[in-house]
């Protein structure tokens, strides 16, 4: 089986992080419009980031995706998606980036693409299989994403702990629909689902439950109801609000409005969250880090990772 390692997605993201802001850039999947980014004047030098921690992601794709997009087509979509997420992180004042370390067709994956939500247990068992874990350990992938033919996705949403990075290292999985992968202007499904893997929730109206460890882990809908960030839902806008390519950050503005809430009953500051959690997630699988089958089984048997408890379904 052919596979791709260190696709140029990481290189593109690194260019954005190291060289700063781009204007309108035409790419394969559309145009990144300056109007859909945080106001640049508020974002310059928002954070010193001499060396951004990198979250390495392993991508597996279903046979259906392989037949439709071919190997090169999948790689191009991932390239675009990584660019979109790294752009959003940078624009939001986050010191961190994502990079693909392995792209490969999923061997022996038997779940139909239109059943990846209904057959959640089977998909989860596949993630936990020796085959996937060997690939993850061998490529030192911090996170694992499965690409299927469709739209939407779901993802684990952990509460990473700086004192014990491995405590949440098995809450590292997501499922991404190819139809929404690599879309420009904040609509990309990777930016949203991997945001969950980094600890982000939706906006307060969609998810009113307060996270006691990270109470500011929420997406944001503008008070004007004219726009929302990457993690917020459109269902709470009237009649509609476009998605800004950025994550909540009360120290930034978009069209003159704050992009988050600092403190209070409903804080929303994903930039703060990601600056705390990305260095933790980036330690899930350092080179040489191995997690044994018995350790994984003990984790699953603990009952911590049950559907509805720690995953976000789109």
N, C-alpha and C positions, 0 to 999 in steps of 0.2 A: 504493500500500500504506500502510495506516495504521500508525503506530508511536507508542510512548509514550516520552517522555523524562523523566528525573528523577522516576521514580515515587515515591510517598510512602514507599517502603521506606527511602530515605535519610533522610527526615524522622523516621520512627519510630525508626530507629537512633540518630539524633542526639539525640532526646529522652532515650533511655536513657543515652547516654554523658554528657550534660550534667547530668542530674538524679539520676544515681546508681541505687540499687537499687529494684526493684519487688518487691512480694510476689507472691502468686499472681494472675496476670493472665489472664483468660479471653479467648481470641482465637478466630478462625474455625476454626483447625485443632486446637484443644485447649487444655489448661490448662498453664501453666508452673508446675510445683510447686516450692515452696521446697526440698522434700526432695531435689530433683534438681539443686541448685545447690551450689557450694562454701559452707562455713560462713561466714556473713557476718562473724562476729566476727574472723576471720583476714584478711578481704579488705578491710576498710575502709581507705581511704587507702593501699592497697598500692602505688599509683603515682600520681605527679603527672602529669596529662595536660591541660594547658591548651588544647592544640589538637591533636586527633587527626588524624594523616595519613589520607587517604581513598584507598582502592583503588576505582577506578571500573570497573564491570563492564558489558559489553554482553551482552544475552541475545537469542539467536535461538531460535525454536521451530519444530519440524517442522510440515508441513501437517496431520498427524494430530492433533497437540496443538492446533493452531488450531481444527480442526473440533470437537473435544471440549470444550475449555475456553473458547473464544472469547477475544477480546483482553482483556476485563476480568477473566476468570477467571485467565488467565496472570498478569496484573499483580498480582492479589490473592495468588496463591501466591508470587510473588517478594517481595512486600511482607512476607509472613509469614517467608519464608526469611531475608531480610536482617535482620529483627528478631531472629530466633533467633541468627544468627551474631554480630551486634553485641552481643547480650546475653551470649553466651558469651565474647567477647573481653573485654568489660568485667569480667565476673565473674572472669575468669582473670588480671586484672592486666595486660592488654595495652592499650597506647595506640595505637589504630587502629580503623578502621571500614571497612565496605564500602557502596557505593552503586550503584544501577543508573543508567546514563546513557542506555541505549537498550534497548527491548524491541520486537522485530519478528519477524514470520514470516520464516523462512529461504527466500528465493527460490531456485528451481532446485536445491533439495536433493532428490536422487534416492534416497538410501539409505533402505531400509525401517526403520521404528522398531525392529523386532525383530532388525536386523542391525548396529546401531551398534557392537557389540563385534567381530563377525566381520569386518565391512568397515571395519576401522580405517584402512587406507590411504586409502580413498575419503573417509572423514570428515576425515582429516588434510588431504587435498588440498583439500577444501572450505574448511577453515579458512584454507588458504594461498591461496585464490583471490583474484583482484583485487576481486571483489564484497565479500567479507568484510573484506579489508584496507582498502578504501575506507571502509566503514562504521566500522571500528575507528579509523582515522586521523581521520575526520570527527567522531566523537563523543569523541575522546581517551580511549578505553577502555583501561585497563591490562590487563584480562583479558577473555576471551570465553568464554561458556558456551552450549552447545547443549542445549536441553530436548527430550527425546523421550518418547514414551508407553511407560512401563515403570518399572522400579526399578533401583537401583544406578547406577554411573557410573564414569568413569575421568578421570584428570587428569594433566597434566604436573607433575613435581616437580623444580624447579630448585634450584640453590644460588646464590641471588642474591648479587651482589658489590657492596658499597657503593662501591668504586672505579670500577666500570663497570656501571651499571644496565642498559644496553642489551645487555650480553652474554647475558642470559637473557630478554630481552623477547619472544622468539619461543617461549618455553616457558610459554605463558600461557593454555592452553586446557583446557577441561573439558567433559564430557558428563554431564548430570544427568537422572535419571529423574523424571518428574512425580509418580509415585506416592509418592515419598519426599521431595518438595520441600515445605518449610514445616512438617514435622512437629515437634512440640514436645518439649522436654526433652532436647535434644542429639541427637535422631534425624535431624535434617534433613540431607539429602544435600549441600546447598550448604555448610554448615559444615565438612563432611568434605572434599569435593573441592577447594574453594577453600583449605582448610588445606594440601592438597598443593601447590597453586599458590604458596603462601607458603613452601614448603620443608619441610613436615612429612611425616614418614613414619608408618608404623603403630607398634605397640608392639614391644618388643625380641623377643618370642617369635615374632611374625608375621614380622618383618623383622630378623634378627640381624646384618645387615651394618652395620658402623660407618661413619658418615659422618665423614671426617677433618676436613672444614671445620666442620661443625656436628654434633659427636657427640651433642648433647643434643636432636636433632630428632625425638624419639620420643614417641608416645602412651604412655599409662600404664594398667596394670592394678593395682588395689590389691593389696597383699600378702595381704589377707584373701580375695581373689577374690570380693568382694561387689559390686564396681562397677568401671567403666572410664571413661576419658575419651572424647571425641568421636572421636579418631583410632585408638583401640585396637579390636581385634577380639574379638568374643564367643566365638570358637572356642577361646580359651585360658582360658575360665572353666568351672567345674564346679559345678553343671550349667548355670548361667546367671548373668550379672551385668548389671544395668541400666547404661545409659549416662548419665553425669552431664553436665549442660550446662556443660561447661568443658573447657579444654585443660590439659595437664600443667603443674604449677607446684609445685616442692617447698616453696615458701614459703606455700602454702595448704593447708588441710585440708578433708576431706569426711567427716562423721561421725567426726571425731577422727583420721582417718588422713591422712598426707601425700598430696598429689596429684601427687607426682613424686619424682625422685631427682636430687640435686645432686652432681655429680662421681662418682667411682668408675668401675667398668668399664661400667656401663649407665646413664648419666645420661638423664633425661627431663625436659625443661624447655622446652616449646613457648612458654610466655610469654616467656622470654628470646629464643627464636628469632624470634618474631613481632615483638617490639619492635625487633629488628635488621633484619628483612627487609621489614616493611610499608612503611617509608619508602623502600626501594629499589623495590619493586614499584609503589608509587604514582608513581614517576617513569618508568614504561615509556612512557606516552603523555601527556606534558604537553601542554597546548594548543599547537598549532603543530608538535608533534613528528611527523615523517613517517618512515616506513621504506619505501624503494623496493623495487620488484619484484626488482631485481638483488641487493640486500642480502639479501632473504629467500631467494632461490634459492641464494645462496652459503652461507647458513647451513644449508639443508637438504642441499646437496651435501656439506657437511663431514662428514656422517654422525653428528653429535652426537646428533640427536634420533631415535633408533631405538626401536621398541617393545621394552619390556623394560629399557631403559637408564634412562630418566628419567620414565616414566609409572607411575602407580599404578592398577591395575585392581581394582575392587571385586567 
